[in-house]
């Protein structure tokens, strides 16, 4: 017989496991599938208590692998956990996980089993007794949650992988006994402490709880996206005494259902990720949360929109309320607005606001919430109903916006997330195509501000060609012009998915075409905000008939090899043992860059050069150099030079300074800024050398980083 610590300590439990359970309460409540024809088995062997399995994993240690079964024809010495399935993945909210507990009622422990299989409810329905063969399985953790799986050797330390689908039946056996009725263990949110971690994986019931105000009038989850909602219990001093996270999958069959807005009973699987206690819903019918008043004082369901009690207003009428004043104006009438969402924050170029539009105009609506596009009310093309009473309008730098007050009613801005349910109501209609208003630059008026605009036949000005849409992570202005020379500003956030510069990111298109964008205004200057790259369709020849093509790269170095090699010369003129290096301080093995820092236990005076090899521009009619830079800490700006006759001595070489765009945000790393295409026409027909000169003083020493170096020409 195999040894498993002291086998004697399990003799009594092993004997108990030989008895076959022949009668459990039949449960038809959950409409589980007919399991006729599925294999079942009642196993003999050594039953290992849940607590002992969990104890095999040592926090911060390696995953523990139970000994393999060396006598497959002898069940009596196999190791088993015996429990009851507490979960069901029938609705799709629980994914590739089987949760079990050690009793149908009043469990003392629960457990999590990670499997690479779906529709587990068809073979292991909720309430069924299962035998989990431990031989060959591993116990480890994911996000501090101890669970069973397999060890492949590719996991991070202490983690386990999912049990492959073809092996699930080898390790998990359903008993031939009828499935029983899992009676949820009654707990409070306040019980969710380390003292009760043994219940992870159990089905629990929590009473007198409610979803917090931020979740009201929203769905469980957006399509295809997993989100967290919060439930709370107790109420004192304007907040819940205790809260917990409810984790909802956008693939669940109930994902598009509205979250219950009352208080009552919540039933779900108890779990944890790192330090956050989590709950998973098996099915929405398990929630009985329809009672009012709520803990927060709400007396009735807030999500029904009754137009009969409201006077409809148009966007133009709302804007008129702020005419002639720069102060905020409160809307006091029982008014409503129905308008279409024409621009949202799906790509991150808009932040915490959307634009809505009706036949009379468009307006910006400010909300203190990110990822508004995931909310069914603010999907592109949807009509949203807005109750206007108690909201505010204000002209902000010339643009009339809709919002609320904050900071003790001293500032105008965003509507708080917890207040959004009071004002925004899903129209429950399908999204309509967003039709832009077509204008030329010279035709734009203040009445167009807030609308989605289409401007035909525009192009980026020559000075923007070769640049990316943004410099770093901040908002950057680029200029569009029509063929008559009229111009308009295009604003792009570096936080947009297409904005922040990374090597190989989007370079502005050099052709001519149409732009689709929300129109704003700032102190009399019209500005455009696109919401996706497809809104810039510039593939036609430019206004002068030319076809712009980016200059081909004839030499490049991203420093990814981790060293400069023979292509670069490092010169240290001033300073002790500090010089340009190729480093990777971010932990990404492929993201090396050139780096110079003049601080070593204090600021030190330095002069250090990084000099490229000579690159031939013979036969070229156009040439440019480009790179990205990142700076942190105050100090001298990096200087960039070019020469066609490097003597080998930086002091005797005739250097020409180049006018380049550099990062100016000294507050942090990571906001790489593109230099743009820096003209090298003075070196056509010659061999050009580029140099970066770093200097620091005893009072200031910046850190400079250079990457994605390219010399281009044709």
N, C-alpha and C positions, 0 to 999 in steps of 0.2 A: 504494500500500500504506500502511495506517495506521502511524503511528509509535508505537513502544512503547519508550521510552528508546532504547537501541541495539539495533536489530533484528538486527544482525550477530551479537551475542553469543548469539542463539538459533538461528542458521541450522543449526548442527549438530544441535541437539535437534529442530528442526522437521523436518529431513530424516529423522531417526529415526522421527518420529511417522507418517510416510507408510506405514510398513510395517504390515500388518495381522497381528495375532497370530492364528495359525490353529490353534495347539495348546497347551492348558494341561491340567494334570492334572485329570481329571474327579473331582468330589467329591460322592459321594452320602451322605456321612456325616451331613450336617445335614438330610437330607430336605427340601431346598429345593423350592418349588413348580415345577410344570411351566411353563416360560416360553414354550412354543410360542404363537405368535400375537402376542407382544409385539414392538414395534418395536425394532430395534437399529441401531446405526450405528457405523462406524469413521471418525473425523473426521480431516481434514487441517487443518493450521494451525500456529500457533506455540505450542510447548509451553513453558509457564512453570513452572519448578521450584517445588516447594512452598515452599522457603525464600524465594524471591523474592516469592511472593504474600504470605507472612506479613510480609515486610519492608516492604510497602506501608503497613501500619498503624503509625503512630508512637504509642507509648504516651502517653496523656493528650491525644492529638490527635483530630482528626475522623476518622471512617471514610473510607477511600479508595474511590472509585468508579472501576472500570475503564471506559475509554472505550466508548461504545455502538458497536454494529456498524453502520457506515454503508454497507457493501456486503454486504447479506445474501445475495446470490447468489454471493459469492466467499468460499469457506471458507479459502483459503490464508493470509489475513491475520488470521483469528480467533485469539483467545487462549484457550488451554486448559490446565487441569491434567489430567494423566492419572494415574489411580491405581486402587486396588483397594478394594472395600468391605470394611471390617473389622468392621462391626457388623451386627446383625440385630435388627429390632424385632418379630420374630414372637411373642415372648412378652409384649410390651408393657412390658418394663422400660426400654427406650430409647424416647423419645417425641419425635417430630417432629425428629429429628436423624439425619443420615447421616454416619458416620465413614469416612474413607478413609485409606489409606497408600500410599506410592509404590512398594511392591514387595510381592509375595506373601510373600517370605521375606527376612529381614534388611533391613527398611525403614530408611531414613535419616530420614524425616519422616512425620508424620501430619497430618491436618487435620479440622476440624469444619465441617459444612455444616448450617445451620439452615433447615429446610423446614416449611411449614405443611401437612404431609401425614402420614398414618399408613399403616401396612401397606406401608412402603417395601420390605420384603423381597420382596414379590411382583414388583416390577419391578427392584429392585437388590439381588439376594441377596448374602449374604456370599461374597466371593471373586470377584465379577464385576468385570471391568475396566470403568471408566467414564471418560468424557470430560466434564469440567466446563467449560462455556464461561464465560469470565470477563467478557466484554463485557457491561456493564450491571450486573454484580454488585458488591457492596461488601464490603470486608474491614474488620472492626471487632472489638470485643471484647464479651464478656459475662462479668462477674466475673473480668476479666483474661485470660480464655481467648480467643485470637484465632480468629475464625471467619468464614465466608462467609455472606452473606445479601443483603438488599436495603436500600437507604436510602430511607425514605419522608419523612424530615424531622420525624417525630414522636418519634424516639428521643432518649434522653439522649446527651450528647456522647460520640462514639467508638463508640456501639453500632450494631448493625444489626438489622433486622427479619427475620422468617422469609420465605423465598421463597414467594410465594403458590402454593397447590396447583396451580392451572391453569397456572402458569409453570414448574413443576419440570421438566417434559419439554422445555421450551425450553432449559434450561440444563444439564441432566444427561442424558447419553446413555450407554446401556449398550452395550458392545462386542458384536459378533456372535460373538466367540470364546466357547467354553465357559468357564464359571466355573472358577477355579482353587482351590487349597487354601491358605487363609491359614495360614501357620505362625507361631504366636505368637512374638514376640520375648521371649527370656528375660531377665528383669530381677530385681533384688532391691528390696525396699522401700527399702533404703538408697540405691538409685540414683535415687530420686525427689527430684531436686534440680534447680535451675535449669539445670544443665549438660545435662540430658536433656529439657528442655521441648519439643524438636523432635519428640518421640515422642507428643505429645498427639494422640489419635485413633487410635493404633495398637492392635492386639490384642497384649496382652502376657501372659506366663506368669510366675508367681511361685511358687517352690517352698518347701517346708518352712515354710508359714505356717499360722496358725490364727485363728479368730475368738476374740476375747477373752472372758473369763468372763461379762461382762455380756450377751453375745449367746446364751450357751448355753441350750438348751431354749426358745428363742423362735423365732418364724417370721421369714421374710425381711422381711416388712412387714405391718402391719395393713391391712385392707381399705380401699382408697381413700386411704391416707396414705403419703407418701414419708418414709422414715427412713434414718438413717445407722447402719451397723454398723462395727465396727473389726476389722481383722485386724492381726496382729503377727508379727514374725520375731525370732529371737534371744531369749535369756533370760538376764538377769543381775541379781542383787540384787533379785529379786522383781518384775521388770517386763520388758517387751519392749524390745529394743534399738531397734526402729523400728516405727512403726504407720502405717496409712493408712485412709482412710474408704472403705467400700463403700456406694454409694448405691442403695437399693432402692425401687422403686415399689410402692405398694399395689394398683396395677392390673395388675401382672405376673401371668402365669398361674401362676407358682410362688410367689406372695406368701405363701400360706398353708402352704407347706412348711416343715418344721423346718430351721433352719440346721445344716449339718454340724458335728459337735462334735469331730472329730479334726483332725489337721494333714495337710498335703499340698499338692496343686497347685491354684492359683487361676488362672483364665484370664478376662480381661475387658478392657474398653476403658480406656485410660489417659487421665486428664483432670485438670482442676484448676478450682477455684472460689476466687477471690481468692487466699489463701495456703494453701488446703487442697487437698492432692492427693487425687483421687477415682478410684474404679474403678467401672465399670458392667458388670454381668453380662449377657451376651447370653442365655444359658439356663443353668439350674441344673446341667444335665448336664456343663457345662464345668468344674465344680468336683469335684476328686477329693481330698477331705479326710476320709479315714477312718482314718488311721494313729494308733496309740497306742504309747507314751505321748506325750502332748502336751508342748509346750515348758514349760508351767507345772506339769508333773508329774502331771496327771490321767491315770490308767492305762486307763480304759475309758469308754465312752459313759455320760453321767450322767443321761440323760433318761427312762429307763425306770423306772416305778413298780411295785414288787413288794410288794403288800400282804401276801403270805404270810410275809414276814420281819418284819412289824410288828404291834404290838398296837393296835387302834383305840381311840381315846379320844373322848369327847364334849366339847363346849364347856364344859359344866358341870364336868366332871372337870378340865379344864385350869384353869379359874378357881379351883377348890378348892385348887390347888397354892399360890396366893398368899393364901389366906385367913389372916387374923390377922397379917399382916406387911406392912410397907411396903417391905421390901427386895426386890431381884430374886431370883427363884428359877430356877435352871437346870433344864431338863428333861433328865434323864440316861438315861431308858429309850428303847428302840426303839419309840416310839409314833408314831401317825399320826392325823390329823384329816381327815375329809371334810366339807366345809361349802360352803354356797352363798354366793356374793358377793351381798350385798343392798344395798350402797352403795359407790360408787367415786368417783373424782376426775374424772369426765368433764366436769363444768362448773366445776371448780376450787374448789368450796366445801369439799371435803375435800382435804387436801394431804399427799401421801406416806403415805397409809394407806387401807385399805379396811375395811369391816365384813363379816364372814362369820357365817353362822348355820346351826345345825342344829336338830333338834327340841328340844334342851335349852336353847338360848340363843344369844346372839350375842357376838362379841368383836371388838375393834379390832386390826388387824394392821398394824404399822408397817414401812415399807420406804423406803430412801433412794433413791427414784426417782420422777420426775414422770410424768404421763401413763400411769399404771398401766392405765387403761381400754383403752389400745391393745393391751395384752398379752392374748393369747387366754385366758390363765389367769385374768384378773381382769375379764372382761367381766361386765356385770350379768346375774345369773341363772345364771351358770356355777357348776358344782361344781368346786372345786379340792381336790386332794390335798396335804396338808402333812405333811412329815416333821418331827417335833417335836424329835428329839434334838438337843441343844446350843442350842436356842432358850431364851428366858427369858420368864417372865411376871412382871408386877409391877402392883401397885395404884398408879396415877398419879392423885393427887388424888381417890381413891375409885373410879376406874374401872380394872378389871383389863384389861391390854393384853398382847399378844404381840409380842415384838421380840427385840432382841439387845443386846450391849454394844458400846460404842465408846469412843474416847479412851483407848486402852490399858486397856480393860475397867474403866473407872472410872465410866461413865455408862450408864444404860439408855435405849434408844431404838430406832432404825431398823435393820433388817437391810440391810446394804450390798448395792448392786445386783450387785456381782461375786460375792456369796454366795447370791443368790436361787435359782440353779439347784440348789443343794443341798437346798432345802426345799420348793419349790413345783412341782407337776406338773399339767399339763393333764389333766383327766379325759377329754378327747376325747369329751365328750357335748355335745349341744346345750343352749343356755341354757333354763332353765325360768322360768316366770312367778314373780316374787317376790311372795309373799303376806304382807302385813303382819299383825302381831298387833294386834287392835283393843282399845283401852283408853280409859278416861277419864283425865283428869289425876289424879283422886284415887285411881285404881286402880294407878298406876305403882309398881313396886317395884324393888329393885336387881337382881332376876332378869331384868328387862326391859332393862337396860342392855346395849347392843350389838346389840339387835334393831331391825328396821325396824318402826316403830309407826304405827298409824293412830289419830288422835284425832278424833272427830266433833264437829261443831257448836261450833267455836271461832272467835274473832275477835281482831283486834288491838285492844288497849286504846285508849281515846279519845286518850290522849296520843301515840300513835304514828301516828295518822291524818294524812295529808298528808306523811309522811316517806318517804324511800326506805329500802330494806332495810339499807343500810350508810351510815355516815358516813366518806367517804374510803376508803382502801385497806386499812384494818385490819379486824379482826373487830368486829362491832357486835351488841349485844343489842337485840332487840325483844321485847315481851311479848304472849303470847297468853292469852286468858281464855275460860272456858266460861260458860254462862249462869247458873251457880251462883256465879260469882266466883272460881273456882279459876284460878290462873295458872301458866304455864310459860314459860321463856325460849326464844326462837328465836335461834340464833347464825348469823350469816352473814358470810362473808369478803368483804372488799372486792375480793379477787382473783378472786372468782367471776365468771363471765360475766354473771350477772344482778345482781352486787353493787355494783361500783365505780360511783360516781355520775358520770354524764355528762348534759348537758342532754337532757331527754326520757327518761331511763332509768326503771326500774321504780319506781313508787310503791306502797306497800303497799295491798292491797285492803281496802276498807272494809266488805265484807260479812261473812257468816258461812259456815262450811263445814268441810271436812275437811282435815287436814294429814297428810302422809305423810313421815316423817322417821326418821333413825337417832337413837336415844336414847343420850345420854351423861350423865355426872354430873360435877360439879366441886364438891368439898368439900361434898357433901350437897345441892347444887342440881341438879335435873334440867335437861338442856338438849336441844334438838332441833336437828338439822342436816339440812336438805333438800338434795337433789342436783339438783333442777331446779325451775323456777318452777311447772310443772304440779303439783308436790307441794303447792301451796297453792291450794285450790279454794274460794274464798270469794265465791260469787255470790249466796247467799241473803240475805234481810233480816237485820239484826243482831238480837241477842237481844231488844231492846226493840221489835222490829217495824219499826224505821226502815230506810230504804234510803239508804245513804250514797252520795253522788255528789261527786266532787271539785269544789271551787269553780271556776267558770268564770274564765278569765283575762280581765281587763278592760284591763290594760295590761302590756306586756312589752318588755324590751330585752335582747338578747343581745350588744349592742355590735358586731355583726358588720359593720356598715357602716364601721368604722374611724374613729371620731370620736363625740363626744357629741351634737352638734347642739343644737337649741334646747330639747330636753327636759331638759337637765341644766345645772346651774350649778356652776362650779368656783370655790372660794374659797380663797385662800392667805392665812392669817392670820400664820403664822410660818414663816420659812425662805426661802432665796434660790433663786428660779427652779426650785423643785421643786413639782410639782402633779400632780393626778390626770390620767392619760392613758388613751386607748383604744389598746391595743397588741396585737401578735401576736408573741410572742417564741419561739413553738414552730415557726414555719415553715409552719403550716397556714394557708392564705390566708383561710379562713372563720372561724377560731377567734380572734376578737378578744375582749378583755375589758378591764374597768377595772383600772387598775394604779397603785399608788403605792409609791415607794421613797424613803426618807429618807437613803440613803447615796450620797454622791458623792465618792469618794476618801477617805471617812471618814464616820463617823456625824455627822449634822447635826440640830439641833433643828428640828422642823417641827410645824405644825398646819395641816392641809389638809382641806377639806370637799368632798364630792361630793353634790350636792343634786338630787333628782328634781323634775320638774314636779308641779304639783298634780293629783291624780287624784280625780275625783268619786265619792263613795260615797253620793250622794243616792239614796234609794229602795232601798238595800241592807239586808238583814237579817243578813247575815254578810259578813265581809271578812277578808283575811289578806294578808301580804306574804311572799314567799320569794325566796331567791337562793342561790348557791353561793359559797364562799370558799376561797381557797388561800393559805397563808402560808409564808414561809421566812425564816429568821434570827430571832434573839431580838429582842424589843422589845415595845412596848405592844400590847395587844389592840385590835382595831378596835372602835369604838363605833358603834352604830346607833340612830338617833333617829327620832321621828315628831312632826309638828305639824300643826295645822289652821289655823295663822295665821303663815305665814312672812313676816317683815317686810321681807325683803331684806337683813337684817343678822343674821348668825349670833349675834352677841353680844346682841341685844335680843329674839331670838325665844325663846319658851317651848318648849323641847324636852322630850319625854318619852322616856327610854331604853327600848329594846325588849329583851326577853330572847330572844336568838337563839343558835343553835348555830353555832359557828365552827370552822374548821380549827385544830387545835392542834399539828400536826406541823411543826415549824420546820426539820426536817432536809432537806426537799426539796420541789420543785414537783411538781404533777401529781396530788395526792391531794385533789381537790375534795370539799368537804363541804357537804351540803345543810343549809340553816337550818331546814327544816321550815316548816309554815304558822304564821307568827307572827301572833297574833290582833290585829286592828285594830278590834274591836267598839267601842272608845271613840271611833271616828271615823265611825261610821255616820251617814249624813245630812249629812256634811261633805266638804270637799275635803282630802285628806291629802297631806302631803309627807314623803318619807323621805330621811334624810341619813346618809351614812357619814363619820365623823370619824376621820381618821388623825393620830396623834401619834408623834413620835420624839424622842430625846434625843441628846446628844453621846456617850452611852455605849452606846446600843442603838437600832438602826433596823431594824425588820422590813420585809419586802416583802409587801404585801397585794394580792390579786387578787380581783375580784368579777365574777361572770358570771350569766347566766340570771335576770335580775331580773324578778319578776312581782308584780303586785298583782291579787288575785282577789276576787270578790264576787258575791253573788246576793241 
